């Protein structure tokens, strides 16, 4: 695969974003997908904060590379 993977993110209200993400294919960086997905949501909804993410995944060349549940992504958001 020569292209960057696409991060597909589904929010609790049914809105879905698809973001090309520059990340290593050996270690997919979910934050590089989540942050732009939330910004895209805000842009579409005129500044409205995004609801919870229900599920998300990286895809490339028509294949799903890695999947995440909303619970997985909540753990990523937890402050250190």
N, C-alpha and C positions, 0 to 999 in steps of 0.2 A: 504494500500500500504506500503510495507516494504522497497522498494528500493528508491534510490534517483531519482528524475525526470530527464528526458532528455530534454535538451534545443536544439531545432532545429532552425537553423538560415539560411535564404536565402539572399544572397547578390545580388546586382544589376546586376552582370555579370552572374547570374544563378548558381553560386557555392553554395552548401549547406553543412553546418556542423551540426553534431549531437554530443553534449557534455553531458555526465552524470554530473549532478550538485548537489553538496551538499547544500541544502537549505531547510528551513522549508516549509512544505506543506501548512501551515496556512498563511504564508506570503512569497510567492515566490520572491526571490531576483534576478531580471533580470540582474543586473550587474555581478552576478556570472555565468551567461550564456554568456553574451556579450563578456566579456574580453577573456575567453578561445576560444570562437568562432573566434574572430579576430586573436588570436595567431595561431590557427589551419589554418586559411586562409593564413597567412604569411608563415607558414611552408610549406604548399602545393605549394604555388606560389613562393617559393625561395626568400622570403623577400619582395615581392611586397605588398604595403599597400592595405588593403581591401577597396572595394568601399562601398557605402552606403548599409545599411541593408534595404531590402525591407519589409520583414516580419519575424516574429519569433514566436515560441510558446514553452511552456513547455508541455510535455506529460508524462504520467505514466500509466502503466497497460493498454495500448492501448487506452487511453482516452486523449483528449486535456484538459489540466488543465487551461491554460491561454494563450491568444493570444496577440500579439503586432504588431502594424503597424510600418513602417519605421518612421513615424512622432512621434509615442510614444517613440521610441528609440532615436531619435534625441534629445528629451527633456531630456532624461536620461543623455546624453553626455554633456549638456550645463554646462559650468563652473559656479561655485557658486559665 
